[in-house]
């Protein structure tokens, strides 16, 4: 099993609608991306957020599934409009 974690610092040009859209589209990956077992995404509630407003965790059944996710059309479509609006951080690791 592989875990994919991410967090976004939103740029000033991002709107509330952009932030809501990101939550909806990432949540919709459930059932659409092969090998994606779980998706959890939401607004950060931590006072220690260092400016990261949105975060999430995804659980994949294998390393190949995680790798395939990176090139999946739904993920690429999300990145097309989202990347100009965020400063992201990502962490991927195997889970035992």
FINUKOL-845755 format. One record per residue: residue in one letter; x negated, y, z of N, C-alpha, C in turn. Coordinates in steps of 0.001 Angstrom, whole numbers, padded with zeros to 6 digits. Layout:
N
{residuo a	n_c1 X	n_c2 Y	n_c3 Z	ca_c1 X	ca_c2 Y	ca_c3 Z	c_c1 X	c_c2 Y	c_c3 Z}
...
This chain:
96
{residuo x	n_c1 -000848	n_c2 -001171	n_c3 000000	ca_c1 000000	ca_c2 000000	ca_c3 000000	c_c1 -000898	c_c2 001240	c_c3 000000}
{residuo x	n_c1 -000450	n_c2 002293	n_c3 -000704	ca_c1 -001217	ca_c2 003531	ca_c3 -000786	c_c1 -000331	c_c2 004713	c_c3 -000405}
{residuo x	n_c1 -000938	n_c2 005640	n_c3 000313	ca_c1 -000259	ca_c2 006848	ca_c3 000777	c_c1 -000791	c_c2 008050	c_c3 -000001}
{residuo x	n_c1 000129	n_c2 008874	n_c3 -000455	ca_c1 -000200	ca_c2 010135	ca_c3 -001126	c_c1 000416	c_c2 011249	c_c3 -000286}
{residuo x	n_c1 -000437	n_c2 012124	n_c3 000243	ca_c1 000028	ca_c2 013266	ca_c3 001042	c_c1 -000297	c_c2 014548	c_c3 000284}
{residuo x	n_c1 000562	n_c2 015544	n_c3 000439	ca_c1 000322	ca_c2 016823	ca_c3 -000229	c_c1 000899	c_c2 017958	c_c3 000603}
{residuo x	n_c1 000349	n_c2 019148	n_c3 000381	ca_c1 000874	ca_c2 020361	ca_c3 001005	c_c1 000638	c_c2 021520	c_c3 000045}
{residuo x	n_c1 001565	n_c2 022482	n_c3 000073	ca_c1 001496	ca_c2 023637	ca_c3 -000823	c_c1 001437	c_c2 024929	c_c3 -000024}
{residuo x	n_c1 000521	n_c2 025793	n_c3 -000423	ca_c1 000582	ca_c2 027212	ca_c3 -000075	c_c1 001199	c_c2 027870	c_c3 -001298}
{residuo x	n_c1 002296	n_c2 028545	n_c3 -001110	ca_c1 002985	ca_c2 029190	ca_c3 -002227	c_c1 002353	c_c2 030539	c_c3 -002521}
{residuo x	n_c1 002199	n_c2 030842	n_c3 -003785	ca_c1 001691	ca_c2 032142	ca_c3 -004214	c_c1 002824	c_c2 033159	c_c3 -004105}
{residuo x	n_c1 002480	n_c2 034444	n_c3 -004018	ca_c1 003513	ca_c2 035474	ca_c3 -003838	c_c1 004570	c_c2 035514	c_c3 -004935}
{residuo x	n_c1 004265	n_c2 035016	n_c3 -006117	ca_c1 005232	ca_c2 035032	ca_c3 -007219	c_c1 006316	c_c2 033960	c_c3 -007072}
{residuo x	n_c1 006119	n_c2 032998	n_c3 -006171	ca_c1 007107	ca_c2 031921	ca_c3 -005987	c_c1 008352	c_c2 032458	c_c3 -005294}
{residuo x	n_c1 009494	n_c2 032052	n_c3 -005799	ca_c1 010771	ca_c2 032476	ca_c3 -005223	c_c1 011346	c_c2 031369	c_c3 -004333}
{residuo x	n_c1 012374	n_c2 031712	n_c3 -003599	ca_c1 013087	ca_c2 030711	ca_c3 -002800	c_c1 013649	c_c2 029631	c_c3 -003714}
{residuo x	n_c1 014118	n_c2 030034	n_c3 -004894	ca_c1 014649	ca_c2 029074	ca_c3 -005853	c_c1 013565	c_c2 028100	c_c3 -006315}
{residuo x	n_c1 012343	n_c2 028600	n_c3 -006532	ca_c1 011230	ca_c2 027728	ca_c3 -006914	c_c1 010955	c_c2 026693	c_c3 -005816}
{residuo x	n_c1 010962	n_c2 027143	n_c3 -004586	ca_c1 010680	ca_c2 026255	ca_c3 -003454	c_c1 011770	c_c2 025190	c_c3 -003309}
{residuo x	n_c1 013009	n_c2 025598	n_c3 -003470	ca_c1 014122	ca_c2 024640	ca_c3 -003401	c_c1 014058	c_c2 023655	c_c3 -004561}
{residuo x	n_c1 013714	n_c2 024141	n_c3 -005734	ca_c1 013606	ca_c2 023280	ca_c3 -006910	c_c1 012523	c_c2 022221	c_c3 -006710}
{residuo x	n_c1 011390	n_c2 022624	n_c3 -006143	ca_c1 010306	ca_c2 021670	ca_c3 -005884	c_c1 010779	c_c2 020551	c_c3 -004965}
{residuo x	n_c1 011488	n_c2 020898	n_c3 -003897	ca_c1 012000	ca_c2 019882	ca_c3 -002976	c_c1 012944	c_c2 018917	c_c3 -003693}
{residuo x	n_c1 013842	n_c2 019465	n_c3 -004508	ca_c1 014797	ca_c2 018627	ca_c3 -005243	c_c1 014091	c_c2 017695	c_c3 -006226}
{residuo x	n_c1 013178	n_c2 018250	n_c3 -007010	ca_c1 012524	ca_c2 017446	ca_c3 -008045	c_c1 011615	c_c2 016372	c_c3 -007450}
{residuo x	n_c1 010902	n_c2 016700	n_c3 -006396	ca_c1 010038	ca_c2 015699	ca_c3 -005759	c_c1 010892	c_c2 014606	c_c3 -005128}
{residuo x	n_c1 011959	n_c2 014972	n_c3 -004462	ca_c1 012862	ca_c2 013975	ca_c3 -003875	c_c1 013459	c_c2 013065	c_c3 -004939}
{residuo x	n_c1 013694	n_c2 013597	n_c3 -006131	ca_c1 014304	ca_c2 012825	ca_c3 -007216	c_c1 013361	c_c2 011774	c_c3 -007797}
{residuo x	n_c1 012080	n_c2 011810	n_c3 -007452	ca_c1 011144	ca_c2 010786	ca_c3 -007914	c_c1 011531	c_c2 009414	c_c3 -007375}
{residuo x	n_c1 012234	n_c2 009402	n_c3 -006240	ca_c1 012699	ca_c2 008144	ca_c3 -005649	c_c1 013564	c_c2 007409	c_c3 -006665}
{residuo x	n_c1 013203	n_c2 006186	n_c3 -007001	ca_c1 013973	ca_c2 005408	ca_c3 -007957	c_c1 013613	c_c2 005671	c_c3 -009414}
{residuo x	n_c1 012803	n_c2 006688	n_c3 -009669	ca_c1 012422	ca_c2 007029	ca_c3 -011042	c_c1 010978	c_c2 006621	c_c3 -011349}
{residuo x	n_c1 010115	n_c2 006668	n_c3 -010348	ca_c1 008698	ca_c2 006362	ca_c3 -010536	c_c1 008444	c_c2 004912	c_c3 -010128}
{residuo x	n_c1 007991	n_c2 004051	n_c3 -011039	ca_c1 007715	ca_c2 002658	ca_c3 -010686	c_c1 006652	c_c2 002547	c_c3 -009590}
{residuo x	n_c1 006915	n_c2 001690	n_c3 -008620	ca_c1 005964	ca_c2 001461	ca_c3 -007536	c_c1 006036	c_c2 002463	c_c3 -006404}
{residuo x	n_c1 006861	n_c2 003493	n_c3 -006539	ca_c1 007035	ca_c2 004486	ca_c3 -005470	c_c1 008082	c_c2 003961	c_c3 -004505}
{residuo x	n_c1 007653	n_c2 003672	n_c3 -003282	ca_c1 008528	ca_c2 003056	ca_c3 -002288	c_c1 009285	c_c2 004070	c_c3 -001443}
{residuo x	n_c1 008613	n_c2 005164	n_c3 -001086	ca_c1 009229	ca_c2 006181	ca_c3 -000220	c_c1 008752	c_c2 007564	c_c3 -000625}
{residuo x	n_c1 009627	n_c2 008550	n_c3 -000444	ca_c1 009294	ca_c2 009962	ca_c3 -000652	c_c1 009859	c_c2 010736	c_c3 000524}
{residuo x	n_c1 009016	n_c2 011529	n_c3 001150	ca_c1 009433	ca_c2 012423	ca_c3 002235	c_c1 008823	c_c2 013787	c_c3 001935}
{residuo x	n_c1 009656	n_c2 014807	n_c3 001801	ca_c1 009178	ca_c2 016144	ca_c3 001474	c_c1 010042	c_c2 017161	c_c3 002207}
{residuo x	n_c1 009423	n_c2 018264	n_c3 002657	ca_c1 010189	ca_c2 019283	ca_c3 003349	c_c1 009353	c_c2 020503	c_c3 003685}
{residuo x	n_c1 010017	n_c2 021436	n_c3 004329	ca_c1 009357	ca_c2 022667	ca_c3 004756	c_c1 008592	c_c2 022410	c_c3 006051}
{residuo x	n_c1 007365	n_c2 022874	n_c3 006089	ca_c1 006494	ca_c2 022682	ca_c3 007243	c_c1 007048	c_c2 023440	c_c3 008454}
{residuo x	n_c1 007111	n_c2 022782	n_c3 009575	ca_c1 007593	ca_c2 023391	ca_c3 010816	c_c1 006471	c_c2 023634	c_c3 011819}
{residuo x	n_c1 005257	n_c2 023266	n_c3 011480	ca_c1 004132	ca_c2 023373	ca_c3 012415	c_c1 003632	c_c2 024805	c_c3 012542}
{residuo x	n_c1 003364	n_c2 025254	n_c3 013761	ca_c1 002752	ca_c2 026573	ca_c3 013938	c_c1 001259	c_c2 026556	c_c3 013562}
{residuo x	n_c1 000715	n_c2 025376	n_c3 013267	ca_c1 -000694	ca_c2 025228	ca_c3 012897	c_c1 -000830	c_c2 024951	c_c3 011400}
{residuo x	n_c1 000053	n_c2 025502	n_c3 010598	ca_c1 000153	ca_c2 025153	ca_c3 009180	c_c1 -000929	c_c2 025748	c_c3 008291}
{residuo x	n_c1 -001666	n_c2 026732	n_c3 008769	ca_c1 -002689	ca_c2 027408	ca_c3 007962	c_c1 -002127	c_c2 027917	c_c3 006633}
{residuo x	n_c1 -000845	n_c2 028274	n_c3 006627	ca_c1 -000223	ca_c2 028830	ca_c3 005429	c_c1 000416	c_c2 027816	c_c3 004498}
{residuo x	n_c1 000293	n_c2 026528	n_c3 004808	ca_c1 000929	ca_c2 025504	ca_c3 003980	c_c1 002395	c_c2 025407	c_c3 004382}
{residuo x	n_c1 003283	n_c2 025815	n_c3 003472	ca_c1 004711	ca_c2 025901	ca_c3 003773	c_c1 005492	c_c2 024629	c_c3 003471}
{residuo x	n_c1 005053	n_c2 023880	n_c3 002478	ca_c1 005771	ca_c2 022688	ca_c3 002028	c_c1 004819	c_c2 021500	c_c3 002080}
{residuo x	n_c1 005310	n_c2 020377	n_c3 002549	ca_c1 004467	ca_c2 019190	ca_c3 002602	c_c1 005254	c_c2 017937	c_c3 002312}
{residuo x	n_c1 004521	n_c2 016878	n_c3 002022	ca_c1 005196	ca_c2 015623	ca_c3 001755	c_c1 004278	c_c2 014426	c_c3 001837}
{residuo x	n_c1 004933	n_c2 013271	n_c3 001885	ca_c1 004252	ca_c2 011989	ca_c3 001927	c_c1 004983	c_c2 011052	c_c3 000978}
{residuo x	n_c1 004209	n_c2 010314	n_c3 000194	ca_c1 004758	ca_c2 009291	ca_c3 -000690	c_c1 004040	c_c2 007985	c_c3 -000391}
{residuo x	n_c1 004793	n_c2 006896	n_c3 -000450	ca_c1 004221	ca_c2 005573	ca_c3 -000235	c_c1 004375	c_c2 004777	c_c3 -001522}
{residuo x	n_c1 003246	n_c2 004258	n_c3 -002028	ca_c1 003220	ca_c2 003460	ca_c3 -003253	c_c1 002861	c_c2 002020	c_c3 -002930}
{residuo x	n_c1 003332	n_c2 001096	n_c3 -003751	ca_c1 003082	ca_c2 -000314	ca_c3 -003476	c_c1 001675	c_c2 -000768	c_c3 -003846}
{residuo x	n_c1 000932	n_c2 000053	n_c3 -004623	ca_c1 -000414	ca_c2 -000347	ca_c3 -005031	c_c1 -001205	c_c2 000868	c_c3 -005526}
{residuo x	n_c1 -002504	n_c2 000698	n_c3 -005631	ca_c1 -003360	ca_c2 001747	ca_c3 -006193	c_c1 -002993	c_c2 002017	c_c3 -007663}
{residuo x	n_c1 -002752	n_c2 000973	n_c3 -008481	ca_c1 -002346	ca_c2 001259	ca_c3 -009864	c_c1 -001044	c_c2 002056	c_c3 -009954}
{residuo x	n_c1 -000092	n_c2 001801	n_c3 -009060	ca_c1 001164	ca_c2 002566	ca_c3 -009067	c_c1 000896	c_c2 004033	c_c3 -008747}
{residuo x	n_c1 000024	n_c2 004285	n_c3 -007779	ca_c1 -000347	ca_c2 005663	ca_c3 -007451	c_c1 -001031	c_c2 006325	c_c3 -008639}
{residuo x	n_c1 -001934	n_c2 005612	n_c3 -009290	ca_c1 -002624	ca_c2 006161	ca_c3 -010461	c_c1 -001647	c_c2 006429	c_c3 -011606}
{residuo x	n_c1 -000703	n_c2 005509	n_c3 -011827	ca_c1 000280	ca_c2 005699	ca_c3 -012894	c_c1 001195	c_c2 006891	c_c3 -012622}
{residuo x	n_c1 001479	n_c2 007152	n_c3 -011360	ca_c1 002305	ca_c2 008296	ca_c3 -010971	c_c1 001712	c_c2 009600	c_c3 -011499}
{residuo x	n_c1 000391	n_c2 009706	n_c3 -011463	ca_c1 -000269	ca_c2 010945	ca_c3 -011890	c_c1 000063	c_c2 011289	c_c3 -013343}
{residuo x	n_c1 000304	n_c2 010270	n_c3 -014174	ca_c1 000589	ca_c2 010495	ca_c3 -015597	c_c1 002044	c_c2 010268	c_c3 -015970}
{residuo x	n_c1 002887	n_c2 010015	n_c3 -014995	ca_c1 004302	ca_c2 009782	ca_c3 -015285	c_c1 004927	c_c2 011079	c_c3 -015822}
{residuo x	n_c1 005790	n_c2 010983	n_c3 -016838	ca_c1 006406	ca_c2 012187	ca_c3 -017425	c_c1 007136	c_c2 013078	c_c3 -016413}
{residuo x	n_c1 007804	n_c2 012500	n_c3 -015433	ca_c1 008513	ca_c2 013317	ca_c3 -014437	c_c1 007525	c_c2 014115	c_c3 -013590}
{residuo x	n_c1 006408	n_c2 013497	n_c3 -013230	ca_c1 005387	ca_c2 014205	ca_c3 -012448	c_c1 004734	c_c2 015299	c_c3 -013289}
{residuo x	n_c1 004424	n_c2 014995	n_c3 -014531	ca_c1 003811	ca_c2 015996	ca_c3 -015417	c_c1 004752	c_c2 017178	c_c3 -015651}
{residuo x	n_c1 006045	n_c2 016908	n_c3 -015795	ca_c1 007026	ca_c2 017983	ca_c3 -015982	c_c1 007065	c_c2 018891	c_c3 -014756}
{residuo x	n_c1 007011	n_c2 018302	n_c3 -013582	ca_c1 006976	ca_c2 019084	ca_c3 -012338	c_c1 005735	c_c2 019972	c_c3 -012312}
{residuo x	n_c1 004583	n_c2 019380	n_c3 -012592	ca_c1 003325	ca_c2 020133	ca_c3 -012520	c_c1 003285	c_c2 021299	c_c3 -013499}
{residuo x	n_c1 003937	n_c2 021153	n_c3 -014641	ca_c1 003924	ca_c2 022209	ca_c3 -015660	c_c1 004388	c_c2 023540	c_c3 -015104}
{residuo x	n_c1 005476	n_c2 023537	n_c3 -014374	ca_c1 005985	ca_c2 024808	ca_c3 -013843	c_c1 005491	c_c2 025089	c_c3 -012422}
{residuo x	n_c1 005155	n_c2 024024	n_c3 -011662	ca_c1 004809	ca_c2 024190	ca_c3 -010253	c_c1 003373	c_c2 024664	c_c3 -010023}
{residuo x	n_c1 002405	n_c2 024113	n_c3 -010742	ca_c1 001004	ca_c2 024443	ca_c3 -010469	c_c1 000681	c_c2 025938	c_c3 -010491}
{residuo x	n_c1 001266	n_c2 026731	n_c3 -011393	ca_c1 000970	ca_c2 028167	ca_c3 -011354	c_c1 001487	c_c2 028877	c_c3 -010085}
{residuo x	n_c1 002349	n_c2 028209	n_c3 -009319	ca_c1 002969	ca_c2 028836	ca_c3 -008155	c_c1 002377	c_c2 028402	c_c3 -006811}
{residuo x	n_c1 001438	n_c2 027454	n_c3 -006823	ca_c1 000947	ca_c2 026893	ca_c3 -005556	c_c1 -000572	c_c2 026802	c_c3 -005508}
{residuo x	n_c1 -001059	n_c2 026720	n_c3 -004283	ca_c1 -002419	ca_c2 026296	ca_c3 -003990	c_c1 -002244	c_c2 025001	c_c3 -003206}
{residuo x	n_c1 -002450	n_c2 023848	n_c3 -003871	ca_c1 -002155	ca_c2 022571	ca_c3 -003227	c_c1 -003377	c_c2 021918	c_c3 -002581}
{residuo x	n_c1 -003091	n_c2 020997	n_c3 -001693	ca_c1 -004088	ca_c2 020069	ca_c3 -001168	c_c1 -003440	c_c2 018682	c_c3 -001243}
{residuo x	n_c1 -004260	n_c2 017679	n_c3 -001618	ca_c1 -003742	ca_c2 016311	ca_c3 -001731	c_c1 -004717	c_c2 015356	c_c3 -001055}
{residuo x	n_c1 -004161	n_c2 014310	n_c3 -000449	ca_c1 -004959	ca_c2 013268	ca_c3 000187	c_c1 -004319	c_c2 011923	c_c3 -000174}
{residuo x	n_c1 -005135	n_c2 011010	n_c3 -000672	ca_c1 -004663	ca_c2 009664	ca_c3 -001020	c_c1 -005528	c_c2 008650	c_c3 -000259}
{residuo x	n_c1 -004887	n_c2 007635	n_c3 000301	ca_c1 -005664	ca_c2 006609	ca_c3 001007	c_c1 -004885	c_c2 005309	c_c3 001087}
{residuo x	n_c1 -005614	n_c2 004179	n_c3 001190	ca_c1 -004945	ca_c2 002893	ca_c3 001362	c_c1 -004423	c_c2 002767	c_c3 002782}
{residuo x	n_c1 -003309	n_c2 002091	n_c3 002924	ca_c1 -002728	ca_c2 001857	ca_c3 004235	c_c1 -002693	c_c2 000344	c_c3 004464}
{residuo x	n_c1 -003096	n_c2 -000060	n_c3 005639	ca_c1 -003177	ca_c2 -001504	ca_c3 005944	c_c1 -002044	c_c2 -001933	c_c3 006838}
